[in-house]
Amino acid sequence: MDTTLPSTALKPNALKTLVPAEIAHALSVTWRGRVSVEAVATTGSTNEDLMLRARVEQPAVCVLRAADVQTHGRGRQARAWRAASGDALLFSVSVPVASLPPSLSAITLACGVTLAECLGSHHVAVNLKWPNDIRVRGRKLAGILTELVVDRVARYTLVIGVGMNMRLSEAERHAIGVPAIGLEELLRSTVDGGREQWIGRLGSAILTAADEFIRDGFDPFCLRFNQLLEARGEVVDVIDGNQNAASGRIVEVDRFGRLIIEAEGVTRSVSVGDISLRVRP
């Protein structure tokens, strides 16, 4: 992919607080007018904000909540998400659910597919690291955190959070602790818009994934995920806590969202949970 370093596409909006009306306008036609959009300068965690509400009462409509900065942003396994104010795209959506679909954990993978396809439509080619990272040439661009909430009368709400690096200082790269990349490094032109436009686009992708997954499960996403699967055919170690739980060559992801690995002719499936993958050098 042809890239330019750096792009200034997102800088004009970086110094002002996000405008909810601009995010709402940037939603796809399918979702425009159907989503309650909020934006704040600072919060602990957009996921936690929406979860606190949903524990009391399931929202009547989908909600998209964005922030300039999160003081307690987090990813899987309670890992901290670090980004300076205005340097990342930070938002969550809450989606009321009438009944739980099977293989619910695979919704994170489905959201990864639609985010990757949205980025691809804007000339940003990415891969998906199972189960929840969006990466470019081995560097992390974004992560997805999906959580289920039950209110006081046993109604369900899905809360799906996205954190995407927009630009990274050297200090931020060091603090993250893993190879990372920002969206500005990948944009091919300066016509792609600012933070509100990107949150609207990516939020629409998440909402579409949730809607389709709730209706049809993971089947419509399985092949698409495997086409984007990072390290397919490579040997990985499956890490559970600090222990190496399994090792093998990545074969594919199955129709339930489980990672299939093979070692010495024997295949096994790995379910989404508090595990991580480490590709062997």
Beta strands, then each sheet from edge to edge (+ up, - down):
strand 1: 35-43
strand 2: 62-70
strand 3: 88-97
strand 4: 127-129
strand 5: 133-136
strand 6: 139-150
strand 7: 156-165
strand 8: 235-240
strand 9: 243-253
strand 10: 259-263
strand 11: 266-270
strand 12: 275-279
sheet 1: 1+ 2+ 3- 7+ 6- 5+ 4-
sheet 2: 11+ 10- 9+ 8- 12+
end
